[in-house]
Amino acid sequence: MKQLQISDINLEGVSAIVFDLDGTLYDKKYYPLRLVLSDLRHAFLASSERRARRLLKGQYFGNPEAFYRSLFWHISRHQNIPFQQARDWYFATYMPLTIRLMKKYYHVGEFVEPLIRALKERCIKTAVFSDYPCVEEKLIALGADLRWFDYLFIAPEMGGLKPNKQLFENMIAQMEEEAQSVIMIGDREDTDGNGARAAGMRFIKV
């Protein structure tokens, strides 16, 4: 993972920086393998969850209930299980498992704290924007200090998935910033990059 430094970023006119979580604030190497090996019973459901996300990528449903209804419908249909079983697995089993794996195997990147402190010294707002829930719990599991970030944004709880333009615009509005003064830092061009640029933000890939 690139050790991003404050000197790597052109901060002229910048008042806020938004970080993606998975693959950006920590190196998620071997994560899918560890997820499957931790409990093989999750392999098929996790595969269906990823498939459903690919189908819903970039869509905006307007509210979290509508998004999750569609997500769990796709999982239940693909696995031929009841809708409620898919929902229960996701929130009661899958998300807690991801947090345990992060706590056991992963740690926030070494570059993160020095970079955040340098941004704070310049009075630049900081935020996390993730396509998955439980952002606060994941950051704690990774050893991050929640005080590093002024905002935590969760795309599903905003009603959709990256790279939907509306999600990025809503995020900018909640921070009370102008798009051109906000930088998005992430590891994926297709989600972080495309969404940021569509909303008028700058994008830095790590």
N, C-alpha and C positions, 0 to 999 in steps of 0.2 A: 504494500500500500504506500502511495506517495505521502511523504511527510510534509504536508502543506504548511508553509510558514507565512507570516504576515507580509513578508517582502514579496511573496508570489502573487499578491492581490493588489490590483490598482484600486485604491480606496477613494479616489477623487469622486466626490459627489455621492458617496455611499453612506447610507444611514442605517441599513439593516442587512444582515447576512443570515440566510436560511440554510440549514444542513439537512440533507437526507440522513436517515439513520443506518439502515442495513447496508453494509458494504462501503459506507462512507465514514462514519464515526468509529467503526471497527472493521477488521478484516474477517469476513465470514467464510474463510476457507474451510472446506470439509463440512460446512454446516448441513447441507442436505443429507450427506452420508451419515453424519452423527444423529440426525433426526430419525432416520429410518432404523439405524442399528439400535437406537435406544429402546425401541419397541416396534417390532415388525408389524404389529397389528395396525400401526398408524400409516404404513406405507401406501396402501391403496387410497385411504381417505385423504392423505396429504397430497397424493398425486391428483386426485379429483379437485381438491381445493386450488391447486396451482392451475389446473385446466380451466376451472371456473373463472379465476382471476384473468387469465388470458382472454377469455370471452368478454369480460366486463371492463377490460383495460380502456381507460380514457372516457368511460361513460359517467354521466352525472344524473343522479336520481333525485336530487333535491333535499333528501333527508336520510339519516342513517337507517331508519327502519326499512325504507324502500330498497336501499342498497343491500342490506343484509338479507332481506327477503329474497332478492334475486340470487345472491351468492349461495344461500343454503338450498334454494330450489335447484340450482344447477348441481350442487354436490349430491343432494338426495336423489336426483334423477339419474346421475351418472353411476351412483353406487347402489341404486335401487333400495334405498332405506327411507324411513319416514323423515319428513322435514325436521321435526323436533329433535330427532336423533342426531341429525347433521349439526343442528344448532348447539345442542348440548356438548357434542364432541368438540366443536370448535372452541367454545368459551370455557368449558370445564376441564378439558383434557389437552387440547392442542396448544392453546396459548400458554397455560401454565408450564407445559413441557418445553416450549421455546425459551421461556424465562429461565428455567432450570439449566438448560444447555448453555445459555449465555453466561450464567453465573459460574458454571463449571469450566468452560473451555475458552471464554473470550473476555477481552478487556478493551475498554475504550482506547483508541489509538494514542500513542505517546504525543503526537502533535497537537491533540485537541485542547488540552488545558492551556498550554502556552499561547496558542492561537486565540482562544476565547479571552484570556486575560488581556492580551494585546488589543483585542477589539473593544473590550470593556473600558480600557484606558482611554480609548478614542471615543467613548460614548456611543458606540455602534450597537444597535439592538441585535440580539441573537435569537434564533429559533430553530426548532427541529420540525421537519415535515415528513411524515411517514405514511406509507400505504397500508400499514398494519396497526392494529390497536395495541393497547398496553405499553405505550411509549414510555410513560413514567416508570413503570415496573422494569422495563428492559434497560433503561438508562441506569437505574439503581443496580441492577444485576451486573452491568458492565463496569461498574465502579465510577460512573460519572456523578458529578455533583449537580443536582437539579438547579441550583442557583446559577449555574453557568448560562442558563437559557431563560430568556424573557417570555418566550411563547413555546407551546407544544401543540402542533397541529397534526391531526389524524385524519387522513383523507376519507376513510369510510364514515367517520363520525361527522364529516362535512357533506356526506352524501354521494361519494363516488370514488374514483381511482385516478391517479396520475395517468396520462398527462393532460387531463381535462382542464381547459383554460379557465373555466368558471371557478374551480377549486383554488387555483393560483391567484385569481383576482380577489376572491373572498379572503384569502389569507393576507394579501397585501392590504386590503381594506381594514381588516381587524388590527393590523399593526399600525394603521393610520399613516401609511407611507405611500409614496409614488413609485410606480413600477420601476422606473429608470434608476431609482436610488437603492434598489434591493438586488442582491446577488444570491443566486441559488447555487449551492455546492453539492454535487452528487456524483454517483458512480455510473449512472446510466443516461445515455443520450436520449433513448426512446421515451423515458418517463420524466426524469428530472429536467433534462435539457429541452425537450420539445415543449413541455408544459410551461417552463420558465420563459422561453423565448416567445411563445404564443401570447403570454401575458405582458410582454414588454420588459422582462427582467434580463439581466446578464446571467450567464451560466458558466461555472468552472467545473470541469470534470476531474475527479480523482479516481 
